[in-house]
């Protein structure tokens, strides 16, 4: 889960982070916590890369698809951190961007969205 990677970096619980995300972007929260946005992006890229590699090793993802996912990972995560998807009405959610899926498997169903 993305929040599990991010919350400890900010010294917050997942619940506290989720509450802040109702009004702020991850970039704004990072700045408020005195953290580097570039450092946050790098940490998320690293975590996503490891998850993709694990999915390949476990046979849940082909190397070809892994290479595709990694090809623009930096840009997608930077957009995610800066909430560029939220501006289009997507808001914050689990996964790797708007409508994205994690290489760890399908996103958990957390009820219908309005």
C-alpha positions as CSV (number, residue, x, y, z in Angstrom):
1,X,0.0,0.0,0.0
2,X,1.4,3.4,-1.0
3,X,0.4,5.0,2.3
4,X,2.4,2.4,4.3
5,X,5.5,3.5,2.4
6,X,4.8,7.2,2.8
7,X,3.4,7.7,6.3
8,X,6.5,6.6,8.3
9,X,8.7,8.9,6.2
10,X,6.6,11.8,7.5
11,X,6.3,10.5,11.1
12,X,2.6,10.0,10.6
13,X,0.2,7.1,10.9
14,X,-1.6,6.0,7.8
15,X,-4.8,7.4,9.3
16,X,-3.2,10.8,9.9
17,X,-1.7,10.8,6.4
18,X,-5.1,9.9,4.8
19,X,-6.7,12.8,6.8
20,X,-4.1,15.3,5.5
21,X,-4.6,14.0,1.9
22,X,-8.2,15.2,2.0
23,X,-6.9,18.8,1.8
24,X,-3.3,18.6,0.6
25,X,-1.1,16.9,-2.0
26,X,1.7,14.6,-1.0
27,X,4.1,17.3,-2.1
28,X,2.5,19.8,0.2
29,X,2.6,17.4,3.1
30,X,6.2,16.6,2.5
31,X,7.1,20.4,2.5
32,X,5.0,20.8,5.7
33,X,7.0,18.0,7.3
34,X,10.3,19.5,6.2
35,X,10.9,16.7,3.8
36,X,12.2,16.9,0.2
37,X,9.6,16.3,-2.5
38,X,12.4,14.9,-4.7
39,X,13.3,12.5,-1.8
40,X,9.7,11.4,-1.5
41,X,9.5,10.8,-5.3
42,X,12.8,8.8,-5.2
43,X,11.6,6.7,-2.3
44,X,8.3,5.9,-4.0
45,X,10.1,5.1,-7.3
46,X,12.4,2.8,-5.4
47,X,9.5,1.0,-3.6
48,X,7.6,0.7,-6.9
49,X,10.6,-0.7,-8.7
50,X,11.1,-3.3,-6.0
51,X,7.4,-4.3,-6.1
52,X,7.7,-4.6,-9.9
53,X,10.8,-6.8,-9.6
54,X,9.1,-9.0,-7.0
55,X,6.1,-9.4,-9.3
56,X,8.4,-10.6,-12.1
57,X,10.3,-12.9,-9.8
58,X,7.0,-14.4,-8.5
59,X,5.7,-14.9,-12.1
60,X,2.8,-12.4,-11.7
61,X,4.3,-10.0,-14.3
62,X,6.3,-10.5,-17.5
63,X,9.6,-8.8,-17.8
64,X,8.3,-7.0,-20.9
65,X,5.4,-5.5,-18.9
66,X,7.8,-4.7,-16.0
67,X,10.0,-2.8,-18.4
68,X,7.0,-0.8,-19.7
69,X,5.9,0.0,-16.1
70,X,9.4,1.2,-15.2
71,X,9.9,3.2,-18.4
72,X,8.1,6.3,-17.2
73,X,7.8,5.5,-13.5
74,X,9.5,8.7,-12.4
75,X,7.1,10.9,-14.3
76,X,4.0,9.0,-13.1
77,X,5.0,9.1,-9.5
78,X,6.0,12.7,-9.7
79,X,2.5,13.5,-11.1
80,X,1.0,11.4,-8.3
81,X,2.9,13.2,-5.6
82,X,2.0,16.6,-7.0
83,X,-1.7,15.5,-7.4
84,X,-1.9,16.2,-11.1
85,X,-4.4,13.4,-11.3
86,X,-6.6,15.0,-8.6
87,X,-7.0,18.1,-10.8
88,X,-8.8,15.9,-13.3
89,X,-11.2,14.6,-10.6
90,X,-9.5,11.3,-9.8
91,X,-8.5,12.2,-6.2
92,X,-6.2,10.1,-4.1
93,X,-6.5,6.3,-4.3
94,X,-4.4,3.2,-4.1
95,X,-2.3,2.1,-7.1
96,X,0.0,3.7,-9.6
97,X,-1.9,6.7,-10.9
98,X,-5.4,7.2,-12.3
99,X,-7.0,3.8,-12.9
100,X,-3.6,2.2,-12.4
101,X,-3.0,-1.1,-10.8
102,X,-0.2,-2.2,-8.5
103,X,2.0,-5.0,-9.7
104,X,1.2,-6.6,-6.3
105,X,-2.3,-7.4,-7.7
106,X,-5.6,-5.7,-8.2
107,X,-6.6,-2.9,-5.8
108,X,-8.7,-3.7,-2.8
109,X,-12.4,-2.9,-3.2
110,X,-13.2,-0.2,-0.8
111,X,-16.8,0.4,-1.8
112,X,-18.5,2.3,-4.6
113,X,-17.2,5.8,-5.5
114,X,-19.5,8.7,-6.1
